[in-house]
Amino acid sequence: MTLLVDSWAWLEVFKKGPKATLVTQQLKKSESVFVSAVSVFEVGRCMQRDLGDSSRMECMHVLLQKARVLPLTLEDSFTAFHVCKQHAFHATDALIYATAVNHDCQLLTGDPHFKGKLGVIYVGD
């Protein structure tokens, strides 16, 4: 299984949230782990805001060791437009979902916006 790990999942692990173990189990089971460049931004911004710059750098180092970054492409942007329209997602959620779709990845998340969507491994609630 090929995973694109959403910001929610990374933050759950880094903040040692109640679903961190489920996320970690999914990471261990997957053949390939990717992260969207959009999620790298979101995770870095949240970690800096909540825990400070040194924690942000530490988390970014771990994230970049565990996952390969998928850059945002023009195709992802066009797909995200349709995803926004179809699912009423915010821009960042649409871009992340579109990246998963375009790269044939399962999206690992606990973000309720994605619950029940095709290609999503939902670990929230």
Secondary structure, DSSP 8 states (H G I E B T S, - for coil): -EEEE-HHHHHHHHTT-TTHHHHHHHHHH-SEEEEEHHHHHHHHHHHHHHH-HHHHHHHHHHHHHH-EEE---HHHHHHHHHHHHHH---HHHHHHHHHHHHTT-EEEE--GGGTT-TTEEE---
